[in-house]
Structure formats: structure tokens, C-alpha cells
Amino acid sequence: MITPDDAAPLVEDFVCRFDFRPGWIDLTLKEGTKAEAEVLAREVVDTLSPLALEIEKSAVYDDLVERAVDLNDDIPVLAAAYYTENGEALANLMVDSYGDEGVARPTREEVQPLLLEWGNAKPKGEPQVTNLELPAGPAVRVQSRLEARRMFGFGRKSAEFIKFAVFPPGMESLIVVTATWETLARTEEITELVDEAVRTLRITPLVSGEIE
């Protein structure tokens, strides 16, 4: 989608909610600071059972802090990650909102190639593309393998992603849900977790001045 360089960002207030199953942890930060991430990580770690963990609580804590800061770097609407009972992080999930004042929202056909664009990686193989109807609105779903160069150009690393472009009725914004993971051996399981979560997504527009 090509937009004028001087187009003002679309400001559209809404509430984004998931009915996450246990294992998904909301890592959304208001300020995006490490201090805020540390408070969140301590709260999460305190709820974990030491008997179920296969790694030290301190390792889970460190991972939560780093992951929360990284996921909130671009100020998403929502950030989350799925952790197994043994403390392993399987997948990241982010929700972003896109739109410019006076610029029409792209169609499913127009947005599909945009969902395959990555700044530091490129899709590998033929992507799986599906049009579907979600409770949050019509959507296009894209799933593909990613290949990115490692630091300093030494080799490549593979990952998998799913992106949903959602067109909520009554709104002008385009909502994009992105899930990524590197444990390719568990792709089928993670795909089911992501698809299940996105089916519970609710987008509620807010009237100006309305309190969430």
C-alpha cells in the first residue's frame, strides 16, 4: 500500500482482547521499560511451580524480561508469549494497528503481499494463504517459513510465522496479528495454539471520551 509521505497516522481507539488458554502470558508494557518488564516477570515467575520447571526460575525470569522488552520495542497494541509448564517459551504474538488519515484501508488482495514483507528476513517456499471470517471481522491468514542471516553474516537461521490481517467492521484501521517461533519441530502444535487464540480475538471500537 502506497500512502502519501505527509499522511497523518490514523488515531482510532479500540480495545483488543483474547481469551487466552493457560500458557499464554500477556507481556504488553505501558511504558516499554526494562523496570516495568522486571515487575511483570516477577509476578509471572511467582505463579510458576518449581516442580514442573526444567530450568531455573531465574532463567525464566531473564527470558520474560528480555522478551517483553523486545516485543514492546515498536509499541504494539498487545504483546504475548506462550510458555510451556516446564518454562520453555514456544511462540511470540503481537497485535499492531495500521492506518493513515484519508487513506482507504487496503483490501485482502492488496494486503496479502504486504504480510510477506520482513525487514531482516525473507519467506522461504510457497506461503499458505487463507481467507476466513473471525469474530473480530473478515481476515486473511498467511503462514510461511522465514530465513534470516545470523549476526555478522555467519549462516542463516530459520523460523516460522503466521500473520492475520483483520478488517474489523465499523473501523478504518487494519489490525495485524503476528505470531513467530523458532522451534520448527513443534510447528503443528504451535499453529494450533495460535489459530485457537486468534479465534477468540475481540476488537471493540471506543467512542471518543469513552473509558475502557
C-alpha positions in Angstrom: 0.0 0.0 0.0 1.5 3.3 -1.1 0.5 6.3 1.1 1.5 10.0 0.9 4.6 10.7 2.9 2.8 13.5 4.8 -0.3 11.4 5.7 -1.2 11.7 9.4 -1.4 8.4 11.3 -4.9 7.2 11.9 -5.9 7.6 15.5 -8.7 5.1 16.3 -9.3 4.0 19.9 -10.3 0.4 20.5 -9.9 -2.4 23.0 -8.2 -5.7 21.9 -8.8 -8.8 23.9 -8.1 -12.5 23.7 -9.5 -15.4 25.7 -6.0 -17.0 26.1 -5.7 -20.5 27.3 -3.2 -21.2 30.2 0.3 -20.8 28.9 -0.2 -17.6 27.1 1.3 -14.6 29.1 0.4 -11.0 28.3 3.6 -9.1 28.0 2.2 -5.8 27.0 4.1 -2.9 28.6 2.6 0.6 29.1 6.0 2.4 29.1 8.1 -0.3 27.5 10.9 0.0 30.1 13.0 -2.8 31.5 11.9 -1.9 35.0 8.3 -2.4 34.0 9.3 -5.8 32.4 11.0 -6.8 35.6 7.9 -6.2 37.7 5.8 -8.2 35.2 8.4 -11.1 35.1 8.5 -11.3 38.9 4.7 -11.6 39.1 4.7 -14.3 36.5 7.6 -16.3 38.0 5.9 -16.3 41.4 3.0 -18.2 40.0 5.1 -21.0 38.5 5.5 -24.4 40.0 9.2 -25.2 40.7 8.4 -28.9 40.4 7.2 -28.5 36.8 10.1 -26.4 35.6 13.0 -27.9 33.8 15.1 -24.8 34.1 15.8 -22.4 37.0 13.2 -19.8 37.8 15.9 -17.2 37.3 16.3 -18.3 33.7 12.6 -18.0 33.1 12.7 -14.6 34.7 15.5 -13.4 32.5 13.7 -14.7 29.4 10.5 -12.9 30.3 12.2 -9.6 30.9 14.2 -9.7 27.6 11.2 -11.0 25.6 8.8 -8.3 27.0 11.3 -5.5 26.2 11.9 -6.8 22.7 8.2 -7.4 21.9 7.3 -3.9 23.0 10.1 -2.2 21.1 7.7 -1.0 18.3 4.9 -0.2 20.7 2.4 -2.9 19.7 -1.3 -2.8 20.7 -0.7 -6.1 22.6 2.3 -8.4 23.1 2.2 -12.0 24.4 4.2 -15.2 24.5 3.3 -18.9 25.1 5.3 -20.8 27.7 5.1 -24.5 28.5 4.7 -25.7 32.0 8.4 -26.6 32.1 9.3 -22.9 31.4 10.1 -23.1 27.7 9.0 -20.2 25.5 7.4 -21.5 22.3 6.0 -18.6 20.4 5.6 -14.8 20.4 2.4 -13.0 19.4 1.9 -9.3 18.7 -1.0 -7.2 17.6 -0.5 -4.0 15.6 -2.8 -1.4 14.1 -2.2 0.3 10.8 -3.8 3.2 9.0 -3.4 6.8 7.8 -6.0 9.6 7.8 -7.7 9.9 4.5 -6.2 6.7 3.0 -8.5 3.8 2.3 -7.9 0.6 4.1 -6.3 -2.0 1.8 -8.3 -4.9 0.5 -7.5 -8.6 1.2 -5.8 -8.8 -2.2 -3.7 -5.7 -1.6 -2.6 -6.6 1.9 -1.6 -10.2 1.1 1.9 -9.4 -0.4 2.5 -6.9 2.4 2.1 -9.6 5.0 5.1 -11.4 3.5 7.4 -8.4 3.9 10.1 -8.6 6.6 12.8 -6.2 7.3 15.6 -8.6 8.2 14.4 -11.9 6.7 12.6 -13.4 3.7 9.9 -16.0 3.4 11.0 -19.4 2.1 8.9 -21.6 0.0 5.3 -21.2 -1.0 3.2 -19.4 1.7 -0.1 -20.8 2.8 -2.8 -18.2 2.3 -6.4 -18.4 3.6 -9.3 -16.0 3.6 -11.5 -16.5 6.7 -14.1 -15.0 8.9 -13.2 -14.3 12.5 -15.3 -13.0 15.3 -13.2 -9.8 15.0 -14.0 -9.5 11.3 -13.0 -10.7 7.9 -9.4 -11.7 7.7 -6.6 -13.1 5.5 -4.2 -15.6 7.1 -0.6 -16.1 5.8 1.8 -18.8 7.1 5.3 -19.4 5.9 8.9 -20.3 6.8 11.3 -17.5 7.3 15.1 -17.4 6.7 17.3 -14.7 8.2 21.0 -14.2 8.2 22.7 -14.6 11.5 24.8 -11.8 13.1 27.9 -10.8 11.1 26.5 -12.9 8.1 27.6 -16.3 9.6 25.0 -18.8 8.3 21.2 -18.5 8.4 18.5 -19.3 10.9 15.0 -20.5 10.2 11.8 -19.5 11.9 8.1 -19.8 11.1 5.4 -17.2 11.2 1.6 -16.7 10.9 0.1 -13.3 10.1 -3.5 -12.4 10.2 -4.7 -9.2 8.7 -8.1 -8.4 10.3 -10.7 -6.0 8.9 -12.9 -5.1 11.9 -16.3 -3.8 10.9 -17.1 -0.2 11.9 -13.4 0.7 11.9 -10.9 2.1 9.4 -7.8 0.5 10.9 -6.2 -2.7 9.7 -5.4 -5.0 12.6 -2.4 -7.3 12.1 -1.7 -10.3 14.4 1.8 -11.7 14.1 3.0 -15.0 15.6 6.6 -16.2 15.3 8.5 -19.2 16.6 11.9 -20.9 16.0 11.1 -24.4 17.4 10.1 -25.8 13.9 9.8 -29.4 15.2 6.7 -28.2 17.1 5.1 -26.1 14.3 1.9 -28.2 14.2 1.3 -27.7 17.9 2.2 -24.0 17.8 0.0 -23.4 14.8 -3.0 -24.9 16.6 -2.2 -22.7 19.7 -2.1 -19.5 17.6 -5.2 -20.3 15.5 -7.1 -21.1 18.7 -6.1 -17.8 20.3 -6.9 -15.7 17.2 -10.4 -17.2 17.0 -11.0 -15.6 20.4 -9.8 -12.1 19.4 -12.3 -9.4 20.0 -11.9 -5.8 18.7 -14.2 -3.2 20.3 -14.1 0.4 19.0 -14.3 3.1 21.6 -16.3 6.2 21.3 -14.3 9.4 21.8 -14.1 10.0 25.6 -15.2 6.5 26.5 -13.3 4.8 29.3 -12.1 1.3 28.7 
